[in-house]
Amino acid sequence: MKKSDNKKIQQAMRLFKNFTGDEAVSIDNVEHEVDNVVMAVGLCNGIMYETIREGVTEKYIHEFRKGSRPILACSSNGKNLYLINGSFQFTNRGIVDKKRG
């Protein structure tokens, strides 16, 4: 593991704790090749997800503001989805748009 990977792991663990309120109890090393060829599907208007925060399962719906919407893309085999660009960040509050409108 590279030293930069350890820094990224620590950063991800802090983000997890800030978002969920819980310590990260395990770290899984997942091999995942990022596709360098994707098909642009279109703009992503929103995303729905379910997670556990402070021991409670919660469901979220995030509708991107017009100026923050990322491009939804898929791998050439259709098995992986990506959010590309856009003006948002994942924080302790979940997905937060950076641009208005």
N, C-alpha and C positions, 0 to 999 in steps of 0.2 A: 504494500500500500504506500502510495506517495504521501509525503508530508502535507501537500495541498489537500489530499483526500481527507486526512485527519481533521484539518481545519473545517472542511465542508461538513463532515460528520458532526462536529461540535456545533456548528451553525444550525444544522438541521435539527439536532437534539434540543437546542434552545428554542427554535421556532415551534417544535412539537410541544414543549412544555408551556410556552406562552399561549399557544392556541388551545390545548386540551386541559391544562392545569395539572397534568400528570407528568412524571418523569418518564423518559423513554426507557423501557425495561429491556429491550433487546435491539440489536442492530443486525439486520440481514444484509448480506452482500448479494445483490441481485445483478447478474450479468444482463445488460440490456443494450443492444446495439441501437444507436440513434440512427434513424433512416435519413440518408442524405438526399433521397428522392421522395417527394411527397406530392399528393394531389390536393390542391386547394379546393375545399368543398364550398366555402363561402364564409361570410362573417358570422361569428358566434354571438347570438343575442343574449344567451344566458347559460347557466349551468346549474344542475341540481346535484347535491351530494348529501350523504349521510355519514355521520361520524360520532364518536363518543367524546363528550366534553365533561370533565369533572364527574365521571361515572354515569352520565345520562346520555342516552342515544338521542341525537338531535338531527333533524333534517333541515337543509338549507336550500334556498333558491336564490341565486344571484343573477339579476338582470344587468348586463353591462350597459353603461351609458353609451350613447351613440359615439362619442369621441374616444371611448376606451375599448371598444370591441376588438377582440383578436380575430385572426383568421382561423377557422377550423379546417384542419388538414388531416389526411390519412396517409398511411404508408401505402406503397404501391401494391401490397397484397391485401390491403383493407383491414389488417388486424390491429393496427395501432392508430390512436388518435392523438393529435397535437393541437395545442393552442399556440399560435405563432404571432409574435409582436403584440399589439394591443398596449394599452396604457393602464396596467393594473399591477397589484402586488398582493401576495398572500401574507397576511399578518396575523397577530393574535386575535383579530376580529374576523378573520376569514378573508375572502376576496374583497379587496378595496380598490375601486376605480381611482385613477389619478387625474383624469380629465373630466371636465363637466360637459354636459350636453349630449 
